[in-house]
Each structure stands twice: as structure tokens, then as C-alpha cells.
Amino acid sequence: MALVEQFAWIFYIILIILALMLVLCLIRAVIGPRIADRLVSVNMMGTMIMCIIVILGVVMDEGYLADIALIYAMISFLAVVVLTKVYTGVYLEQKDKKNKRQKEGK
């Protein structure tokens, strides 16, 4: 553990970089412009938060934070799957409406 204490400043720099990247992903999730961009940024934010939790676990010498990161990974994966399913449903619904309008116009 002495090695981790000697190089703790590296972990803090990595945490700051991850926090900045998290803010950039949040901006991408808000601006878009497409739903796919938003889904990828939400997935990326989940991955970065997991990395932050694991690094904090190493720095603080708390083993339970690795378990929390694994649980967070599962929840993040399910959230992205659900968001993708919702987006696919909305896309197919809009496509059906567009096809119906085109058929009625002919």
C-alpha cells in the first residue's frame, strides 16, 4: 500500500481528467444532435463513473467500492439497453406514420 500512497498524486490527476471528460460527455448528451450521440455519451459517462469509483477505491483502500463499481456497470448497461429499446420503438413508430401518410397521399 506504500506504493499507492507515494503515487497518490497520479490518481488525483487521473480523477481530475476523468471529471473533465465527464463534463464533456454531459455536454454531448445535452446537445446531441442525434439520439445515437446521446446514447453513446450516456454509456461513456457510465464507464467513466465506474473508473472514478475504482480509482477512489484504490486511493482510499476500500475494497467494497469495487463491488459498487460492478453493480453500477450492470445498472449502466441495462439503462443503455432500455434507452436503445425506447429509441428503436420511437423510430419505428415515426417510420410507420410517415409510410401511412405517403400511402394516403398517393
C-alpha positions as CSV (number, residue, x, y, z in Angstrom):
1,M,0.0,0.0,0.0
2,A,3.0,2.3,0.4
3,L,3.4,2.4,-3.3
4,V,-0.1,3.7,-3.8
5,E,0.5,6.4,-1.1
6,Q,3.7,7.5,-2.9
7,F,1.9,7.9,-6.2
8,A,-1.5,9.1,-5.0
9,W,-1.0,12.4,-6.8
10,I,-1.1,10.5,-10.1
11,F,-4.5,9.1,-9.1
12,Y,-5.8,12.6,-8.3
13,I,-4.6,13.9,-11.7
14,I,-6.4,11.0,-13.3
15,L,-9.6,11.8,-11.3
16,I,-9.5,15.4,-12.4
17,I,-9.0,14.4,-16.1
18,L,-11.9,11.9,-15.8
19,A,-14.1,14.6,-14.2
20,L,-13.4,17.0,-17.1
21,M,-14.1,14.2,-19.6
22,L,-17.4,13.5,-17.8
23,V,-18.4,17.1,-18.2
24,L,-17.6,17.0,-21.9
25,C,-19.7,13.8,-22.3
26,L,-22.6,15.5,-20.4
27,I,-22.4,18.4,-22.8
28,R,-22.5,16.0,-25.8
29,A,-25.5,14.2,-24.2
30,V,-27.4,17.5,-23.9
31,I,-26.5,19.0,-27.3
32,G,-26.9,15.8,-29.3
33,P,-27.6,16.4,-32.2
34,R,-28.7,12.8,-32.8
35,I,-30.1,10.3,-30.4
36,A,-27.2,7.9,-31.2
37,D,-24.7,10.6,-29.9
38,R,-26.7,10.9,-26.7
39,L,-26.8,7.1,-26.2
40,V,-23.0,6.8,-26.7
41,S,-22.3,9.7,-24.4
42,V,-24.6,8.2,-21.6
43,N,-22.8,4.9,-22.0
44,M,-19.4,6.7,-21.9
45,M,-20.4,8.6,-18.8
46,G,-21.3,5.3,-17.0
47,T,-17.9,3.9,-17.9
48,M,-16.1,6.9,-16.6
49,I,-18.0,6.9,-13.4
50,M,-17.1,3.3,-12.9
51,C,-13.4,4.2,-13.4
52,I,-13.7,7.0,-10.9
53,I,-15.3,4.7,-8.3
54,V,-12.5,2.1,-8.8
55,I,-9.7,4.7,-8.5
56,L,-11.3,6.1,-5.4
57,G,-11.4,2.6,-4.0
58,V,-7.7,2.2,-4.6
59,V,-6.8,5.6,-3.2
60,M,-9.0,5.2,-0.1
61,D,-8.1,1.5,0.3
62,E,-11.8,0.5,0.4
63,G,-12.4,-2.9,-1.3
64,Y,-16.2,-2.6,-1.3
65,L,-16.0,0.2,-3.9
66,A,-15.0,-2.4,-6.5
67,D,-18.3,-4.2,-5.8
68,I,-20.2,-0.9,-6.1
69,A,-18.5,-0.3,-9.5
70,L,-19.6,-3.8,-10.7
71,I,-23.1,-3.1,-9.7
72,Y,-23.0,0.3,-11.3
73,A,-21.7,-1.4,-14.5
74,M,-24.7,-3.7,-14.6
75,I,-27.2,-0.8,-14.0
76,S,-25.5,1.3,-16.6
77,F,-25.6,-1.5,-19.2
78,L,-29.3,-2.0,-18.5
79,A,-30.0,1.7,-18.8
80,V,-28.3,1.9,-22.2
81,V,-30.3,-1.2,-23.4
82,V,-33.6,0.3,-22.2
83,L,-32.8,3.7,-23.8
84,T,-31.9,1.9,-27.1
85,K,-35.1,-0.1,-27.0
86,V,-37.2,3.1,-26.4
87,Y,-35.4,4.9,-29.2
88,T,-35.9,2.0,-31.6
89,G,-39.6,1.9,-30.7
90,V,-40.0,5.7,-31.3
91,Y,-38.1,5.4,-34.6
92,L,-40.2,2.6,-35.9
93,E,-43.4,4.4,-34.8
94,Q,-42.4,7.6,-36.7
95,K,-41.4,5.5,-39.7
96,D,-44.9,3.8,-39.8
97,K,-46.6,7.2,-39.5
98,K,-44.5,8.5,-42.4
99,N,-45.3,5.4,-44.6
100,K,-49.1,5.8,-43.8
101,R,-49.0,9.5,-44.8
102,Q,-47.2,8.6,-48.0
103,K,-49.8,5.9,-48.9
104,E,-52.7,8.2,-48.2
105,G,-51.2,10.9,-50.4
106,K,-51.0,8.6,-53.4
